[in-house]
Amino acid sequence: MQRFSFKVGLTFIEGQIRWQVRRRLPTGKVQLESDHGELQNLAYSEILSRWVSQTWLIDEASLGSLSDAIFVTTPRDLSTYPIDQQCEARRRHHYLVVVDPEANPYKPDYWLTLIAEAAKQIGDINPPSSPTVHNWWRRYRRTKSVLSLIPHCKPSVGPRSKHRYKIFEEAITTVLMTNQQLPKVAVAEEVFRRVDAINNSLSAEDRVRRPSRSTIYRWLSDLQQDLVDTARLGAEAARIKYRVALGSVKTGDVLERIEIDHTPLDLIVIDKLTKLPLGRPWITMAIDHYSRMIIGFYISFNAPSAHGILQCLKRVILPKDDWLARFPDITGPWPACGIPELIAVDNGADLHSEALEAVCLEMGIQILFCGSKTPQHKGAIERFFRTMNTGLIHRLPGTVFSNVDQRGDYPAEKMAVIDMEALVHLITKWIVDVYNVTPHRGIGTRPIDRWLLSADRRIIELPVHPQHLEVISGIPEKRTLFHYGIELDGLQYNSDQLQVIRRRSGENRSVTLKYYEDTVAHIHVFDPYDKTYLKVPAKLADYANDLPRDVHRLVKGHARRKFGDHVLSEQLLQSKAEIEALVKEALKAKKMGDRKRGAAHVMHDSESVIRSADPLAEAQRPIKRVKQQPPEELPAGIDDDLPEFAIAGEGD
């Protein structure tokens, strides 16, 4: 993924006019000069606003030795290359991570030891030389993108003695990887026995030659010993043996380490229309370890997943001005944005997704999967959750507190009055106007002050194409392009730009695409000729607009059961209305679990709240006249106004 930062010479394109960054002024603004010599001074927020809205486009030629083309569409990603080239690029990236040329300047002999260590980690018997790795680094350091490591030829073939090594792998499974803790000589004897058994049925010229005992011992020494010890000693014994005591995490700048974690909020949220309690939503929060600044969050009724991490990561990277514009009463700034160097997340199986790893690999972000039962590995975010609970959540009506003893006889469901929209507003206001500006005991200053001080001396990098964040987080798929477009999940997608691909190839052809779980309104199709992604809308726009994919699958299944396999668009719209009615009934169900599932189907999350607050979307939405109802009386002691926040003298 290509990046940009505010350096002298960076050029923006506005129609036929080019604006070039000249200098940073003492006022904090940036001076830009046009092709005609016109000067204008703009704040960073003004430039970022024009960049996000794509009024200003980045001139990629001003980034350095990247590309001479100016892409209006989104460039290709790693998934569009052949599998063997992807594997080779990941292999080369692994060597660069272990060698770490930024910390270890080029010294051929020293690099050889690091390369050998890297090869041992992945079982590579043909490691590269020091000059080769140095050549990879020269290509990689300009963009920090794994795409620069794509080889120009096929990667090398694997080991020559594949058959004998396969016998060795079978032997260690039955002899070495058991709790009997047999010695390595037993492995060699088992390999010899298996080779002899195979040779008994073969002719003399076809027999397999025995590997020597020293070769078997060398193979054993190349095994990842922590996995061997886990099988032989037990998981807990291996964990204790390989535990690392490094003290507290040390960071020297913002965006060096971002800690991301999930937790169920200690609050029951109600539905905005029915006023019925839906249950406790999940919040995914991101904190900058150095400044303790909160730099993004995502709230949803769905369980923690890689999708939640990606949504939170998108909020981390993008500027917050558009988000804050939805809430006029929030007066403070939220300057946190940029591509982080490392994100620390949980080690759950649901977070080990190809989408998350691909996004981080393309953006040059390292992923640190923290072990289970080790909250100290993400101490900053764990401590923040406690601060947020005591400073905000436990003060709101409908809180369930942290445990049963604290809750006592408090009727949380009856007292709940906060809906999702109000919750997003409250959390944003508390983060910006309270937490970020309250002195933090751990760092000795306010998070916002430490962020601004560090951001002023380091380079904050942002993606050249903001829409690329959506594309690379999509789910890859392959489909055939016909004259009517592409069919996916029973919906057809087509556009004039898409049909250009078919006209150039002269036939129906297979294409790569990305689709999204939060909407069926559009997909992105990779153009194999221009090497860019095209945004292709659904042909049935009235049906697909603002429709999550899981709800569409419910609608499609309902329509097939009712009308058969061949469903018309009118029947699909009718089924959608029936499913929406069922979801609304679920929101009114007696069981809170049913209401929570209904809320998840209608995308009750922080992103849908922000999308629904879009002034343009509101202006285009038809006005529904609702009969005014007298306001319901709240339980005694409950106020429907937002709580008053008082900034404490010292934060945690």
Stockholm file with secondary structure:
# STOCKHOLM 1.0

chainA/1-652         MQRFSFKVGLTFIEGQIRWQVRRRLPTGKVQLESDHGELQNLAYSEILSRWVSQTWLIDEASLGSLSDAIFVTTPRDLSTYPIDQQCEARRRHHYLVVVDPEANPYKPDYWLTLIAEAAKQIGDINPPSSPTVHNWWRRYRRTKSVLSLIPHCKPSVGPRSKHRYKIFEEAITTVLMTNQQLPKVAVAEEVFRRVDAINNSLSAEDRVRRPSRSTIYRWLSDLQQDLVDTARLGAEAARIKYRVALGSVKTGDVLERIEIDHTPLDLIVIDKLTKLPLGRPWITMAIDHYSRMIIGFYISFNAPSAHGILQCLKRVILPKDDWLARFPDITGPWPACGIPELIAVDNGADLHSEALEAVCLEMGIQILFCGSKTPQHKGAIERFFRTMNTGLIHRLPGTVFSNVDQRGDYPAEKMAVIDMEALVHLITKWIVDVYNVTPHRGIGTRPIDRWLLSADRRIIELPVHPQHLEVISGIPEKRTLFHYGIELDGLQYNSDQLQVIRRRSGENRSVTLKYYEDTVAHIHVFDPYDKTYLKVPAKLADYANDLPRDVHRLVKGHARRKFGDHVLSEQLLQSKAEIEALVKEALKAKKMGDRKRGAAHVMHDSESVIRSADPLAEAQRPIKRVKQQPPEELPAGIDDDLPEFAIAGEGD
#=GR chainA/1-652 SS CCEECCCTTCEEEETTEEEEEEEECTTSCEEEEETTSCEEEECHHHHHHHHHTTSSEECGGGGSSSCSCCCSSEECCGGGSCHHHHHHHHHHHHHHHHHCTTTSCCCHHHHHHHHHHHHHHHTCSSCCCHHHHHHHHHHHTTTCCGGGGCCSSCCCCCCSCHHHHHHHHHHHHHTTSSTTCCCHHHHHHHHHHHHHHHHTTSCGGGCCCCCCHHHHHHHHHTSCHHHHHHHHHCHHHHHHHTCCCCCSCCCCSTTSCEEEEEEECSBCEECTTTCCEEECCEEEEEEETTTCCEEEEEEESSCSCHHHHHHHHHHHHSCSHHHHTTCTTCCSCCCCCSCCSEEEEECCGGGCCHHHHHHHHHHTCEEEEECTTCGGGGHHHHHHHHHHHHHTGGGSTTBCCSSHHHHTTCCHHHHCCCBHHHHHHHHHHHHHHTGGGSCBTTTTBCHHHHHHHHHHHSCCCEESSTTHHHHHTSEEEEEEEBTTBEEETTEEECCHHHHHHHHHHTSCEEEEEEECSSCSSEEEEEETTTTEEEEEEBSCHHHHTTCCHHHHHHHHHHHHHHHCSSCCHHHHHHHHHHHHHHHHHHHTCSSHHHHHHHHHHTTCBHHHHHHHTCHHHHHHSCCCCCCCCCCCCCCTTCCCSCCCCCCCSCBC
#=GC SS_cons         CCEECCCTTCEEEETTEEEEEEEECTTSCEEEEETTSCEEEECHHHHHHHHHTTSSEECGGGGSSSCSCCCSSEECCGGGSCHHHHHHHHHHHHHHHHHCTTTSCCCHHHHHHHHHHHHHHHTCSSCCCHHHHHHHHHHHTTTCCGGGGCCSSCCCCCCSCHHHHHHHHHHHHHTTSSTTCCCHHHHHHHHHHHHHHHHTTSCGGGCCCCCCHHHHHHHHHTSCHHHHHHHHHCHHHHHHHTCCCCCSCCCCSTTSCEEEEEEECSBCEECTTTCCEEECCEEEEEEETTTCCEEEEEEESSCSCHHHHHHHHHHHHSCSHHHHTTCTTCCSCCCCCSCCSEEEEECCGGGCCHHHHHHHHHHTCEEEEECTTCGGGGHHHHHHHHHHHHHTGGGSTTBCCSSHHHHTTCCHHHHCCCBHHHHHHHHHHHHHHTGGGSCBTTTTBCHHHHHHHHHHHSCCCEESSTTHHHHHTSEEEEEEEBTTBEEETTEEECCHHHHHHHHHHTSCEEEEEEECSSCSSEEEEEETTTTEEEEEEBSCHHHHTTCCHHHHHHHHHHHHHHHCSSCCHHHHHHHHHHHHHHHHHHHTCSSHHHHHHHHHHTTCBHHHHHHHTCHHHHHHSCCCCCCCCCCCCCCTTCCCSCCCCCCCSCBC
//
